[in-house]
Amino acid sequence: MASANPVPERLLAFLADNWADPARPTPVADPRVGAWAERRRRLSEAFPDRTLVVRAGHEVVRNATTTYAFRAHSDFIYLCGAAEPDAVLVIHPGGGSQLFVHTPHARCAVEWFTDPARSPLWAGPQAEPEELAARLGIEVLPLTSLPDEYRATHADATFDHEVSRAAARLRLLKDPFEVESLRAAASASLVEIGRAHV
């Protein structure tokens, strides 16, 4: 939109000025951080000499500037817990990992108020990389710094399927966090069933 309709500098300066900084709660490490790291390590062991690239997926446009509710790819969620569209998880041999995400637009940028997907005016506050890193327990970098060799969406579709199948095999064996979550869900279901029969 901005490229088709250039924004006058005076209007840009006006729109970018006099905004209060939103209060941001201190990010807290998710209790699943250890489980995600262990899953990445175990997946890496299945491909000891290869770097794995797992993509979150893209938002799907419904009409004009409206998109359907986004849900990241199941493998991506299983391995890092992030939910950011277009994010890319890179797992190096040994399990060391990096997460590449969109970074918030600078307030002086036209996109700060014209990007319908990531403008704080239209989509709400955007997480800073350091906030995601603290919450997810992984190094988080700007998507713009993703190395070129990891950018091609279908560079090696066969390998993508191999990685997805390996992740599916890992999910067959539940880790301690998953076991505890299943027990909690079962307990909650039993309580609800009991209430329904009262």
C-alpha positions, 0 to 999 in steps of 0.5 A, spaced: 500 500 500 505 504 501 509 503 495 503 504 491 501 510 495 507 514 497 506 517 504 508 524 505 514 525 510 510 530 514 504 525 515 509 520 516 512 524 522 505 526 525 503 519 525 509 516 528 509 521 533 507 522 540 505 515 542 506 512 549 510 506 549 505 500 551 506 496 558 510 490 556 509 484 562 516 481 563 517 475 559 517 468 563 520 462 561 514 457 559 515 450 563 515 446 556 522 450 555 526 443 557 521 439 553 522 443 547 529 443 547 529 435 548 525 434 542 529 438 538 535 434 540 532 427 539 530 429 532 537 432 531 540 425 533 535 422 527 539 426 522 546 427 525 550 430 519 544 435 517 541 441 519 534 441 519 529 447 517 522 447 520 517 452 518 511 455 521 507 456 515 504 462 512 497 466 514 492 464 509 488 471 506 481 470 506 479 477 503 482 483 502 487 484 508 483 479 512 486 472 514 484 466 517 486 465 524 493 462 524 495 456 527 503 454 526 505 447 523 504 441 528 511 439 527 513 447 529 509 447 535 512 441 537 519 443 537 519 450 539 512 452 541 512 458 537 506 461 534 508 466 529 507 466 522 512 465 517 517 463 522 523 458 521 526 454 526 533 451 524 536 445 528 543 444 527 547 438 528 547 436 536 540 440 537 543 447 537 537 451 534 535 458 532 528 461 531 527 466 525 521 471 526 518 477 523 521 483 528 516 489 529 516 495 524 520 501 527 515 506 529 518 511 523 516 506 518 510 506 513 509 499 515 508 501 522 501 503 520 500 500 513 501 493 514 495 490 516 498 483 518 503 486 523 502 493 524 500 494 532 495 499 530 491 493 526 494 487 529 496 489 536 502 489 540 508 485 536 513 480 540 520 483 540 525 477 539 528 478 546 521 477 549 520 470 545 527 468 546 526 469 554 519 465 553 521 460 549 528 458 551 531 459 544 535 464 540 531 468 536 533 472 530 530 477 525 527 473 519 531 478 515 537 474 517 535 467 515 541 464 511 539 464 504 540 456 503 534 456 508 529 460 505 527 456 499 520 453 501 521 447 497 528 446 496 528 439 499 521 437 499 523 429 500 527 431 506 522 435 509 517 429 509 523 425 512 523 430 518 516 430 519 515 423 519 521 422 524 517 428 528 511 423 528 515 417 531 518 422 536 511 424 538 509 416 539 513 416 545 510 421 550 515 425 554 514 427 562 511 434 560 506 430 555 504 425 560 503 430 566 498 434 561 494 428 559 493 426 566 491 433 568 486 433 562 483 426 564 482 428 571 479 434 568 474 430 564 473 426 570 470 432 574 466 434 568 463 427 567 462 427 575 458 434 574 454 432 569 451 426 572 450 429 579 
